[in-house]
Amino acid sequence: MERCTLCPRECGANRVTGRGFCGESETVRIARAELHMWEEPPISGKNGAGTVFFCGCTLRCCYCQNHEISHGGKGFELTVEELSETFLRMQELGAHNVELVTPTHFTPQIIEALDMAGERLNVPVVWNSGGYDKPETLRMLGGRVKIFLPDLKYASADIAQKYSQAGDYPDAAFASLREMCRIAGKPVIENGVMKSGVIVRHMILPNHRRDSIELIRRLREEFSPDDLLVSLMCQYTPMYMAGEFREINRRLSRFEYETVAEELERSGFDGFFQERTSAKEEYVPEFFSEKYF
């Protein structure tokens, strides 16, 4: 934490005395920890995922749906002990897993909390990140995280820089994805609930279907269809600062989604196709500024 290099930015910030590019110090902050029913079917299952939303982010996506907590500062502090108790609380509520959302910049604290829980925590841990991870950081999670649920946002470095201020995103994300597949292995689903493996999420942006198609083609070049599952998302809603970019200041069209979906079907990957009705602001969960549990 005195010279943070957890994510590909390697900002080198002293997070003991200050904050990193992610906007966070060494103290864990979250904004919500509840059962979540809106994930992919094998993640939510019948009871829901035990989702913990961490504050801050290593990316600067101009269209971020969780901008209140990623960039807006909303959230509350937890000690590592309280974080460990929160994981166990998710299990007690009946969650099929403990899902960590935007966790990268708190990796050491999360590892400590998981180790505190130890064998008392017997549901899988899900690493739900923006895909902007480092293989070296991910290796620390071996034996602790069973399921990876990363975004795979862009094929183009120029587009990644424009919308997320991360021109190295495509190469960093694919390098991380290879490590995730190595750690988790091929997808295992039992009785409709995921036990281990990788699900890659891709959200199509308006006017960028060609980039989505290129991304799927690269995915097929680097991975076999049985290595991972793909979740194709159409939930894009112009929020946060998306209005500053005219080309993405609208929702996705049916033509754009179906064109990319056809490419995914040709690729041979199994996975999930999101309903277009999910592109609504009301699907963004409520976040909290003070500890409420």
N, C-alpha and C positions, 0 to 999 in steps of 0.2 A: 504493500500500500504506500510505501514511501517513494516509490518510483514505478507507477502503474504501467504495465505493458500487457494487460490481460487481453485486449482486443487488437485487431490489426492496425489501429491508429497509433498504438504505442506512444501515447501522449507524454508519458513520463511524469505525470503530475504526482505531487505528494498529497495523497488523499488522506493522510493523517492530519495534516494542517490545513488542507484546502480541498478543492474538488477537481475531478478530471474532466475531460471532454464530455463524458457521459452526464456531467452535472451533479455527480454524487461524491460524497466523502467515503470514509471507510465504514461509517455507520449504516447499517441496513435500513432501507425505507421501502415500505410496501403501501399499496392503496386499497387492496381488497384481498380477501382470502375466503372463498366460498365455493360451494358446488356449482359447476358450470355445465349446462346442458347443450351448449351450442357449438361444441367442437365436432370433429369427424366422428361418425358413429362408433368406431371401436375405441375412441378415446373417452367420449362421454358415456357410452354404454347406457344402461337403464338408470343408474344412480347419479351419474354426473362425474366430471373430473374434479379433483380437489385443487382448484386453480388459485395460485398465489401470484398476484400482479406486482412486480417490482417497479420501483420508480427509477427515472433516468433512462438513458438509452445511448448507445454508441453510434447510432445513426441520426440523421437529421431529415427524415422523410417529410417533405412539405405537405403531404396528405395524411399524416398520421391520425388514425382514428382515436388513439389513446393519448393525444397530445397533452391532455390535462396532467398526466403523470409522467410522460416521457420528457416533456420540455416545460410544462407549466408549473412544476414544483409541488403539485398536490400529492399528499401522502403522509405517512406517519412513521416514526422510528420504532424499530424493534431491536432488542439485544439478540445475540446469537442464540441464547437459551430460549428466548421467546419465539424465535423463528423455528427452532426445533420443535417446540410445543405446538406451533401452528401446523407443522407438517403432520404431527400425530393427531391433531384435531380434525384435519381433513379425512384421515383414515377413520376416525370415530364417527364422522358424519356419514360414512358409507361410501366414500369416493372410491372409484376403481383405481385411482392413481393419485400421485401428488404432482401437479403440473406447474412448472416454474416458468412464468412468462417474462421475457426480457431479463434473463438472469445473468448474462455474461459478466458484467462489471462487478458482480458480487460473488463470483465463483469461489474464492477462498472461504468466505463466510458461510456459503451454502454447504460446502464440503464439511466444515466444522459442525454445522447444525445437523447434517445427515448422520455424521459419525456419533453425535450425541444421542440421536434417536436410536441408532444401532439396530438391533434385531427387533425392537418394538415396532419398527416401521416395516411392514411386510407387503405393501403394495408397490408397484413399479413407480419410479420417478421419471417424469417427462420433462425434457429440456426443450422448451418452446422459445426459440430465439429468432432474431431477424436474419439469421444466416451469416451475420458478420462476426464470425468467430475465428480463433486461431487453433490449428491442430494441437499446438503445444498446450494450450489451455484446456482443450477438450480431453486430452490424455489424462488429466488430473481426475476426470470423472469416471474413469474405468472402474467397474465393479460397483458403482453407485447409481448411475443413470442407465436405465434399460431401454428407454424410448426417446427418440429425437424427433422433434416436430419443427424443423427449420423452415423459414421462408427461403425462397429462391427468387429474388425480385427482378433481376436484370441480366440480359446477355451483353448489353452494350455498356462499356465503361463511361462513355459520354452521358448516357441517360442516367446512369447511377450517380455521376457527379452532379448533374443538373438537379435531380429530385431528392437525393439523399446525402449529398456532399461526401461521396465515397467512390471516387473513380476506380479504386482497386477492388470494388465489391465483387464483380463477377469471378475473378480468379480466387479471391479470398473465400468466397462462398463455396466454390467447387472444391477447393482444397479441404475446407472444413467438412463438407459433405462426405468426402472420401473417408475422413477419419471417423465420422459418425457411423458410417456403414461398417467400418472395421470394428468399432466398439460394440455396436448393438447387434450386428449380424442381420440375417435375412428376417423379414417380418414374421412374427408368430402371433396369431390371433386364436384365442380359445373361447368358445361359447359367445362369440361376437365381441369380445373384449381383447384389446391388444396387450400382449405381455412383454414384447420386445420388438425392436426393429426401428425403421425410419419411415416417416411420412413427410414428403416434401410438399410444401405449400407454394403455389404460385398465384398471385392475384394479378389479373390482366388490367392494364391501364388503358383508358380511352386513347385512341389514335396510336397505340403502340402494339397492335396485334403482331406485327412482323417481328418485333423484338421477342415477344412471347414464343412465337414459332421457332425462332433461332435458338432460344433457350431450351426448348424441348428437344431440338435436334442435337444440341450439345450434350444434354442429359443422356440421350440415347447413345451417343458416341462414347461416353465415359462410364456408363453403367449398364448392367443387364436388367431386363424387365423384372427379374425376381429379386433384385438387390434392394428395392425400395418400392413404396407406394407413392402415388402423386395425387394431391388434392388441388383441383383447379377451381379457383375462387373468382366469383363475379360480384363480390360484395362492395366493390369500390364505390365510395360516396365522396364527392369533393368536400373536404373538411380542412380545418386548420388554415394553411396558407396556399391551398391548391388554387384558389382564385387568382393568384399571381401568375399562373400559367394557363393561358386560355385553352390550350390543347387538351388539358386534363380537367378542365372545370365543368365537367358533366359526368353523368353516369355512363356505364358501359352499354353499348348497343347489343341487341340479340345477335346481329351478324358478326360482330367482333368476337363474342363469346363462342358462338358455334364454330367459327373458323378455327379458333385455337383448340377447341374441344376435338374437332376432327383430326387435327395434327396429333394430339395426345393419343387418340384411339389408334392411329396408324403406328405410333411409336411402340405399342405393345405393352406399355406400363398399365398396371391395374391401379385403381384408386377411386376417387370420389369427385363428383361433379356437383357443385353448389347451385342451389336454386336462386334464380335472379331476384326473388322476393327478399333475399337477405340483404340487399343493398339499401338499408335503412339506418338512420342514425339511432333509432331506438334499440338496435341490437348492441350498441356500445354499453357495457355494464356501468353501474353506478360506482364511483370511486369516492374514497373517504379521506378526510384530512386529519382525523383523529382516530386512535385505536378504538374500535367499537365492539371487540369481542374479548 
